[in-house]
Amino acid sequence: MSDLFPTYVESERLRYDPLHESIDALDLYDYHRSGELDAVLQPLGETPHATPKETWDELDGVRERWDEGKKASYAITRKEDGGGAEGEFVGVAELWMEWDYSRTSLGTWIRKPFWGRGYAGERAGAMLVVAFECLDLALVDVGHEPGNEQSRRAIEKYVQQYGGQHDASVRNWLPPGDSGGPRDLERYSISQKQWRANVGDDELASVVVER
């Protein structure tokens, strides 16, 4: 199933390539070691990788899940006109697949220097095109932990933009992270019908997808 997911996606300022083919394990480990990811990982209950081997193992798992059609992980980089150096690593976009339910869950992390630039919303728009246009799924869901105000604001903005909704506050939904026990989740969703009724033609034209 290695050809199931698009291998190249492009939006207005960003491009998305398979993570396991786009970044070296040592380079990714450097982001963990620098402390730059602390602010990203802490709300997830996770800690930075302690060794390069831990990062290598993670990328190996990313490759395996891609090939099995279970999860698509993309490296996000800037395009030449994206307000900075072409090819600069911005973060990661993920699609967690639940084929039996015709849905996927969105995930992302953005490097702290790129917060506040609207990249999370742009990434969501591109991944919705992948989910609904390419994979013909019925539903996309996304969530954040209570108290994560940055994620809440970003998620609510694009969920409202595409006609989605807040579904529930689910207790003990997430497994324990590195920092403790099970975690709660605020869950949102966007259906393909809602998305098609609200996505603009100009936005659709701005997203390029290649297999």
Residue, then its C-alpha position, 0 to 999 in steps of 0.5 A: m500500500s505504499d502508493l496509497f498516500p500522495t507523495y507530494v502536496e503543496s499549498e500556498r506557502l508550504r509543501y509536504d513530503p513523506l517524512h521518512e524520505s525527507i529528513d535525516a534522523l540526526d537532523l530531527y534529533d537535533y531539533h529534539r536536543s535543542g530544546e525547541l520542541d519542548a513547548v510542542l511536546q509538553p502539552l502532549g505529555e511527551t519528552p524530547h528524544a534522549t538518543p539518536k537511536e530513539t529518533w531513528d526508531e521513530l522514523d522507522g515506524v513512520r515508514e512502516r505505518w506509511d507502507e501499511g496505509k495506517k498513517a501518513s506523516y509529512a515533513i512541512t517545508r517552506k516554498e521559495d515564496g513562503g517568507g523565508a528560505e526555501g526548503e526550511f523545515v517547519g514541522v510535521a503533518e499527520l493523518w491517522m487512518e481509520w479505514d473501517y470508519s471512513r475517517t482520519s484524525l489530523g495531527t501536527w506540530i509546528r516548530k516554535p519559530f513559526w508559530g503565529r503565521g497561520y501555518a497550522g491552518e494552511r496545513a489543515g486545509a491541505m490535509l483536508v484536500v488529501a482526506f476528502e479529494c484523494l482518499d474519499l473519506a467521510l470524516v476528519d476529526v481533530g482534538h486537543e487536550p483541555g487547557n491547550e489554548q494555542s491548539r484550541r484557537a487554531i483548531e476552532k478557527y479552521v473547523q468553523q471555516y469548513g463548517g465543522q463542529h465541536d463534538a464532545s469533551v471526552r474523559n480519559w480518551l488519550p493514553p498516558g504520556d511520558s508525564g503521567g496518566p490517561r488524558d482528556l480530549e476536546r474532539y472536533s470533526i468536519s464531514q466531507k459534506q460540510w467541507r465541500a459546502n464551505v471550501g472555496d474554488d480558489e483554495l482548491a486550486s491553490v493545493v497541488v497533490e501528486r501521487 
